[in-house]
Amino acid sequence: MIIGVPKEIKRDEYRVAMLPVGVGEFVRAGHTVLLERGAGLGSGLPDQAYADEGARLVDSPSEIFAAAELIIKVKEPLPVEWPLIRAGQTIFTYFHFAADRELTEAMLASGATCAAYETLTTGPGRLPLLTPMSEVAGRMSIQEGAKHLETPQMGRGILLAGVPGVAPAHITVLGGGIVGANAAKIAAGFRGDVAILDVNMDRLRYLDDVMPPNVNCLFSDRHTIREQLQLADLVIGSVLIPGAKAPRLVRREDLKLMKPGSVIIDVAIDQGGCFETSRPTTHSDPTFLVDGVLHYCVTNMPGAVGRTSTFALCNVTLPWALQLARQGTIAAAKSSPAIASAVNIHAGQVTNQAVADSFEMPYQPLA
C-alpha cells in the first residue's frame, strides 16, 4: 500500500503524523511511504531522518493525496485539502466531526473513508489514540492558565501557588477524565486549591484515592458548578462525550458570577466547547474577553509542544496504522471492533451514531 504523510497546515501546528521509525516499520512491511518535505521539522525531525528509513520525499501535498491510498495526519483536513481527497481513500487523523458540520459534509461528498483517532475505542471509556493528547492538553491547561492569570495577559494577577501569608489560586476542573485528572494533578503540584467535578461517582472515588490532599472531588451538578464559578480564579473545561459535541455546562449568564480577570481554559473546544461563550482560537491569538473573563480556547493545544506531542501520538497510532495498511480499512474494521469504532464516515455515509445525531443526519452502521 502507498501511505501518505502530508505536512500539517493548521495554524501553529507543529506535530507530524509519523516518526522516522514508523517509516521504517512500514517499509519493512512492504509498503511505500510518501512524506512531504519539511513535515517533521516542527517536531525537530529532519527530512534526512525519514529518507534514511526509506521514505520517498515529495514537494507538495497534491502529490501525496493523488498517489496515497492511506493518508495519515494529525489534524482534520482544512478546506484547501478537501478537493484533494478522493473516493476509496482512507484518511486517518483527528477529525472531531461533531464540532464542524462543513467538514462533515465535505468528507461525505468526497466518498473517502474517515477513521478518527478520537473515537477508536478498545473498551468502556478506553480511547487509546485520544489519551496521550488528552494528557498533554490537561497538563498544558494549567501551564497556560498560570501564564494567563498574570496581569500583562489581562488576568487577575494571581500566582497559582500563592506565597506565605497569601492564599493560592482556586482552580476548578470540570470533568474527571484523562484531561481533567492530568490538569488537577499539575494544579495540585502548583500548590493550588483545586476542585475537580464529575458525574461518575466511581470515577470520583478513584480520584479521591489517588489525588493529593489539596484536590477536592465533587459531584457535578448545576448548583455546584455555579458555586465553584464564584470561587474560581481558573476554570478548566475538560468534559468529553466520545464523538459528540461537548455539553455546555457554563452559560453566558454564569460569567457574572466569576471574578474579573479570572481565566477559562476550554480544552473541550475541539468538540465545540463546554462554555457557551467559547469560540475557537489559535496559539498566535489564543484569548479573548467576555464580560471580564479571559477565555483561552485553542483547538490544537498539544501542537505547541510539537516534539513531545508527536512522540506521544505516534507511539499509539503506529500499530493501528500498520493494521490498516496490512488489511485495508474495511477488512481491518471487520476483524477489529476498535478500528470499526474509528470509522466515522464511509462511502458517503455517516457510520458514527454520535456524529449523525449531532447534525440530524442519517446513520448507516458500518456493514
C-alpha positions in Angstrom: 0.0 0.0 0.0 1.1 3.6 -0.6 1.0 5.6 2.7 0.9 9.4 2.6 2.1 11.8 5.3 1.5 15.4 4.4 2.8 18.4 6.3 0.3 19.8 8.8 -1.0 23.2 7.7 -3.3 24.2 10.5 -2.1 27.4 12.1 0.5 26.9 14.8 0.5 23.2 14.3 4.0 21.6 14.8 3.2 17.9 15.1 3.8 15.3 12.4 1.8 12.1 12.0 4.7 9.7 11.7 8.2 9.3 13.2 11.1 8.1 11.1 11.0 4.7 13.0 7.4 4.4 11.8 8.5 4.9 8.2 11.0 2.0 8.7 8.2 -0.2 10.0 6.0 0.4 7.0 8.8 0.0 4.6 9.9 -3.3 6.1 6.3 -4.5 5.9 6.4 -3.9 2.1 4.6 -0.5 1.9 5.7 2.7 0.3 5.7 5.9 2.4 5.4 9.3 0.7 6.3 12.2 3.1 6.1 15.9 2.3 9.4 17.7 2.7 9.6 19.6 6.0 6.7 17.7 7.6 8.8 16.8 10.7 10.7 20.0 11.2 8.3 21.4 13.7 9.0 18.4 15.9 12.7 18.6 15.4 12.7 15.7 12.8 14.7 16.5 9.7 13.9 15.1 6.2 17.1 13.1 6.1 16.0 11.1 9.2 12.9 10.0 7.2 14.9 9.4 4.0 17.3 7.1 5.9 14.4 4.9 6.9 13.1 4.6 3.3 10.6 7.4 2.9 10.1 9.0 -0.5 10.2 12.8 0.0 7.8 14.8 -2.2 7.4 18.5 -2.6 3.7 19.1 -2.5 0.6 17.7 -0.7 -1.1 17.2 -4.0 1.4 14.5 -5.0 0.7 12.7 -1.7 -3.1 12.9 -2.0 -3.0 11.8 -5.6 -1.0 8.7 -5.0 -1.6 7.5 -1.5 -4.3 5.0 -0.5 -4.0 5.8 3.2 -3.4 9.3 4.4 -2.1 9.7 8.0 -2.4 13.1 9.5 -2.6 14.8 12.9 -5.4 17.4 12.4 -8.5 17.4 10.3 -8.2 18.3 6.6 -8.6 22.0 6.0 -10.7 23.4 3.1 -7.7 23.7 0.8 -7.1 20.0 1.2 -10.7 18.9 0.7 -10.6 18.9 -3.1 -7.5 16.6 -2.9 -9.4 13.8 -1.1 -11.0 11.2 -3.2 -13.3 8.2 -3.1 -11.7 4.9 -2.0 -9.0 6.7 0.1 -8.7 6.4 3.8 -7.9 9.4 6.0 -6.7 8.5 9.5 -6.5 11.6 11.8 -8.2 13.6 14.4 -11.5 14.8 12.9 -13.8 15.9 15.7 -16.7 15.9 13.2 -19.4 16.8 15.7 -17.9 20.3 16.1 -17.8 21.0 12.3 -20.7 20.4 10.0 -18.9 21.9 7.0 -16.0 19.4 7.4 -18.5 16.5 7.8 -20.4 17.4 4.6 -17.1 17.8 2.7 -15.9 14.4 3.7 -19.3 12.8 2.9 -19.1 14.4 -0.6 -15.5 13.1 -1.1 -16.5 9.4 -0.8 -13.5 8.8 1.3 -13.3 6.6 4.4 -12.6 8.8 7.5 -11.1 6.9 10.5 -11.0 9.2 13.5 -8.4 8.8 16.2 -10.7 10.3 18.8 -13.4 7.6 18.5 -11.2 4.5 18.3 -12.4 2.5 21.4 -10.8 -0.6 22.9 -13.1 -1.0 25.9 -15.5 1.0 28.1 -14.1 4.5 28.4 -10.8 3.5 26.7 -9.8 5.8 23.9 -6.1 4.9 23.3 -5.4 7.4 20.5 -7.0 10.3 22.3 -5.4 9.6 25.7 -1.9 10.9 25.1 -3.1 14.2 23.6 -5.6 14.5 26.5 -2.6 14.0 28.9 -0.7 16.8 27.1 -3.7 19.1 26.9 -4.6 18.6 30.6 -1.1 19.3 31.8 -0.8 22.3 29.4 -4.1 23.7 30.6 -2.5 24.6 34.0 0.6 25.9 32.4 -1.4 28.2 30.1 -3.8 29.1 32.9 -0.9 30.1 35.2 0.5 32.3 32.4 -2.8 34.0 31.5 -3.6 34.8 35.1 -0.7 37.2 35.0 -1.7 40.9 34.7 0.1 41.6 31.4 -2.1 38.8 29.9 -5.2 40.5 31.2 -5.6 38.1 34.1 -6.2 38.8 37.8 -2.6 38.9 38.7 -2.7 35.7 40.6 0.2 33.3 41.4 -1.2 29.8 41.4 0.8 28.7 44.5 0.4 31.9 46.4 3.1 32.7 49.0 3.2 32.5 52.8 0.5 34.9 54.0 -1.3 35.0 50.7 -3.8 32.3 49.6 -3.1 30.2 46.5 -5.4 30.4 43.4 -8.6 28.4 43.4 -8.7 26.1 40.3 -11.9 24.4 39.2 -11.7 21.4 36.8 -14.9 20.4 35.1 -14.6 16.7 34.2 -12.6 14.0 35.8 -11.5 12.1 32.7 -7.9 12.0 31.3 -7.7 15.7 30.7 -9.3 16.7 34.0 -7.2 14.3 36.1 -4.0 15.5 34.5 -5.0 19.1 35.0 -5.8 18.5 38.6 -2.6 16.7 39.2 -0.5 19.5 37.8 -2.6 22.2 39.6 -2.0 20.3 42.8 1.7 20.3 42.1 1.5 24.1 41.8 0.1 24.1 45.3 -3.2 25.5 44.2 -6.6 25.0 45.9 -8.2 22.5 43.4 -11.7 21.2 42.9 -12.4 18.5 40.3 -16.1 17.8 39.3 -17.6 14.8 37.6 -21.0 13.0 37.5 -19.5 9.5 37.8 -19.2 8.6 41.4 -17.0 5.6 40.8 -14.6 7.9 39.0 -14.7 10.4 41.8 -14.0 7.7 44.4 -10.9 6.7 42.3 -9.7 10.3 42.0 -10.3 10.8 45.7 -8.0 7.9 46.4 -5.1 9.0 44.1 -5.1 12.8 44.2 -3.1 14.9 46.7 -4.9 16.4 49.8 -5.3 19.8 48.1 -7.7 18.3 45.4 -11.4 18.1 46.4 -13.5 15.7 44.4 -17.1 17.0 44.0 -20.2 15.7 42.3 -21.0 17.9 39.3 -24.4 19.5 39.1 -25.7 22.9 38.1 -25.6 24.2 41.7 -22.1 23.0 42.4 -20.8 24.4 39.1 -22.2 27.9 39.8 -20.8 27.7 43.4 -17.4 26.9 42.0 -17.5 29.7 39.4 -17.8 32.2 42.3 -14.7 30.8 43.9 -12.5 30.1 40.9 -9.6 32.1 39.6 -9.0 29.5 36.9 -11.6 27.1 35.3 -10.6 24.2 33.1 -13.3 22.7 30.8 -12.5 19.1 30.1 -15.8 17.3 29.5 -15.9 14.7 26.7 -18.6 12.6 25.1 -16.8 10.5 22.5 -17.7 11.6 19.0 -20.4 14.0 20.1 -20.5 17.7 20.9 -19.4 18.7 24.4 -22.2 19.6 26.8 -22.5 23.3 27.5 -22.0 23.4 31.3 -21.5 27.1 31.7 -23.9 29.6 30.3 -23.1 33.2 29.4 -25.2 34.4 32.3 -23.0 32.4 34.7 -19.9 34.6 33.8 -21.3 37.3 36.1 -20.6 35.0 39.0 -16.9 35.0 38.2 -14.2 37.4 39.3 -13.0 40.0 36.8 -9.8 38.7 35.2 -10.4 35.1 36.0 -9.5 32.7 33.3 -11.3 29.9 31.4 -9.3 27.2 29.5 -11.7 25.3 27.3 -9.9 22.1 26.4 -13.2 20.7 25.0 -13.2 23.3 22.3 -12.2 20.7 19.7 -15.7 19.2 20.3 -17.5 22.5 20.4 -16.5 23.6 23.9 -18.3 23.3 27.3 -18.7 27.1 27.8 -21.5 28.9 25.9 -19.1 31.8 25.3 -16.2 29.7 23.8 -15.1 30.1 20.2 -12.0 28.5 18.6 -8.7 30.4 18.9 -5.1 29.8 17.8 -1.7 29.8 19.6 -0.9 33.1 17.9 -4.1 34.7 19.2 -5.2 32.5 22.0 -7.5 34.6 24.2 -10.5 36.9 24.2 -12.5 38.6 26.9 -16.2 38.1 27.6 -17.8 40.0 30.5 -14.4 40.5 32.1 -13.5 36.8 31.9 -10.5 35.8 29.9 -11.2 32.8 27.5 -8.4 30.5 26.2 -9.9 28.2 23.5 -7.0 27.0 21.4 -8.2 24.0 19.3 -4.8 22.3 19.0 -3.2 22.9 22.3 -0.7 19.9 22.0 0.5 21.4 18.7 2.5 24.0 20.6 4.7 21.3 22.2 5.3 19.5 18.9 8.1 17.2 19.8 6.6 15.8 23.0 3.2 15.5 21.3 4.4 13.9 18.1 6.3 11.2 20.0 3.4 10.6 22.4 0.9 10.4 19.5 2.9 8.2 17.1 3.7 5.8 19.9 0.0 4.8 20.0 -1.2 5.4 16.4 1.5 3.3 14.6 0.2 -0.2 15.4 -3.3 0.7 14.2 -2.0 2.4 11.1 0.1 -0.7 10.3 -3.1 -2.8 10.6 -5.0 -0.5 8.3 -2.2 -0.8 5.7 -1.9 -4.5 6.1 -5.5 -5.4 5.8 -7.2 -2.4 4.2 -9.6 -0.3 6.2 -12.8 -2.3 5.7 -11.2 -5.7 6.2 -9.5 -4.3 9.3 -12.8 -3.0 10.6 -14.4 -6.3 10.1 -11.7 -8.1 12.1 -11.3 -5.3 14.8 -14.2 -3.7 16.6 -11.7 -1.0 17.7 -11.0 0.0 14.1 -14.7 -0.2 13.3 -15.3 2.3 16.1 -12.9 4.7 14.5 -14.7 4.8 11.1 -17.0 7.8 11.3 -17.7 8.2 7.5 -17.5 5.6 4.7 -18.5 5.9 1.1 -20.8 9.0 1.6 -22.5 7.7 4.8 -22.1 8.7 8.4 -21.2 5.5 10.3 -20.9 7.0 13.8 -24.1 7.4 15.7 -22.9 10.5 17.7 -21.8 12.4 14.6 -25.1 11.6 12.9 -27.1 12.7 15.9 -25.1 16.0 16.1 -26.3 17.1 12.7 -29.6 15.1 12.5 -28.1 13.1 9.5 -28.9 9.6 8.6 -26.9 7.0 10.4 -25.6 3.9 8.5 -23.9 1.3 10.6 -20.6 0.1 9.1 -21.5 -3.3 7.5 
